[in-house]
Amino acid sequence: MWQLPAYDMARLSPFIQRIAEKKQALDALRPLPASVLSRIEETIAVEWTYNSNAIEGNTITHNETKLVVELGITVGGKSLREHLEIHNHQKAIQYVYGLVSQKNSLRAIDILKLHEIVMRNIDDDFAGRIRNAGVRISGANFIPPAAYKASLLLDELVAISQTEFSNSHPILFAAWFHHRFVWIHPFFDGNGRTVRLLMNLLLMRAGYPPAIILKNDRKKYYDALNAANNGKYNKLYLLLLQAVERSLNIYLQGAPGYAIEEEYRIISNLVEETQMPYSAEYVSLLARQGKIDAYKEGRNWLTTKSAVEHYMELRRRKRKV
């Protein structure tokens, strides 16, 4: 029987509990009004496309991506490939939403079709086709399996996703699936974009919003994948949990009827204005480690005063025990 790799439950459980509470709050508000849902999904789609492409080296900015997506403009000084990456990724997102609505198990043919969309007019010779030669990944601490093994390993991964998915926490399973796909590296190019789409397909089928790995977390992301290559998954689990919670916050804050008890604020501003006993650097560390309710926008971590106070209270209780 397949099992999810071991992880530090004590470290991850506060995250998992918060996410469960926020998902329950979002589920209670469903179905969201069509206009609200459309606005949120458009915002998420632009962020998803920008960050996923930027991680792979696309230089079109977030604002430019928004203009390309919404107005179909061409950005001066940017390559045709970079524009195609945006258009293709948007079509791939639409394809993923279609797969979610079908509620079928993930199939190998879905993966190939998704990759074909991602690489359309960029590398038509290998779009939607498993690689037929060996590859090396710059900066990675491993060499992907030989080409003749790639198809079989991908089929095994799909089979696990069909039979074992319900036995694991959906977010942790999606993180494991993400790493395993990257390790197999079934395509010559486009693996990263494709697996981030597949990861979100798994999450959305489990009732979560799509999670976005931020471009500013690129180094942390690659470090987490390299750690997973050595069997250490905590960093990758934590990174995806943070991404899911951020998306839940976006949905909840945009949903009518959701009572926001307290606004999330940039940590440095919050610490300065409330005269907390902790420094901004320490509160930011707590946020990065998942010890407080917080999420990231660009390079800034945001949290609430009550989240920090809750952490302080837990610390006081532990000292008394």
C-alpha positions, 0 to 999 in steps of 0.5 A: 500500500502506497503511503505519503512520506513522513512529515512533521505533524506538530509543525504542520497541524496549526496550518492544516487546522486553520485551512480547514476552518477557512475552507469550512467558512468558504463552503458555507458561503457557496455558491458564490454569486456568479459575478463575484466568482468570475471576478475572483477567478479572473484575479486568480488566473492572472496571478497564476499565469504571471507567477508560473511563467515568471518562475520559469524565466518569463520577463513580462510583468504582472501588470503587463500579463493582466493587459495581455490577458484582458485586452490582448495587447502585445508588450513592446520589447517582449518575445513572441514566446513570452506572449505565447506562454501567457496565452497558452497558460490561460487556455490551460487554466480553462482546460483545468476548470473543465476537468474539475467540472467533469469530476473524473479521475486524473488520466494520462491523456489529460496530462498530455493534453494539458502539456500540449496546450502549454507548449502549443506553437512553442515546441510543436514537435514535443508538445503533448509527447513524452520525452525520448531522450535523457535530460539534466536540470540546471540547479537540481540535485538529481538526474531524472530517470532515463527516457524509456522509464518516463512513460511507465513512471508517469502511468504509476503516478496517475494510478496512485492519484486514482486509488490513493488520493482519498487516503491522504490529506489533499494538500499534502498529496498534491505537494507529493504529486508535484514533486514526483512529477518533477522528479520523473520530468516526463517532458523536455520542456514545460514540466513546471507549468504543467505540474502546477496546473495538475497540482491545482486540478487535484486541489480544486477537485478536493474543494480547495481554490487553486494555489499559487507558488509566488515568483518571489518564492522561487528560490524557496520553491526550488530548495523545497523540491531539492529537499524532497529529492532527499526524502525531506518533504516538510518544506514543500508541504509548508510552501503549498499549505501557505499558498492554499491559505493565501488563496482561501483568504483571497476568496473569503475577502472577496465573498459577500456575507463573510464577516472580516473580523480584522484586516490583514496588514503588512507586518512591519506596519502592524508591529510599528503601529501597535507597539508589539513586544516582538520585532517585525523580523521575528513576527515575519519569521513566525509567518514564514514558519507557519506559526501564525495566521499570515500570508504573502503578497509580493515580498511582504508578509501580512498578518493580524494583531489577533493572530500574533496575540493568539501566538503570544497567549499559547506561548504563555500557556506553555511556559506555565505548564 
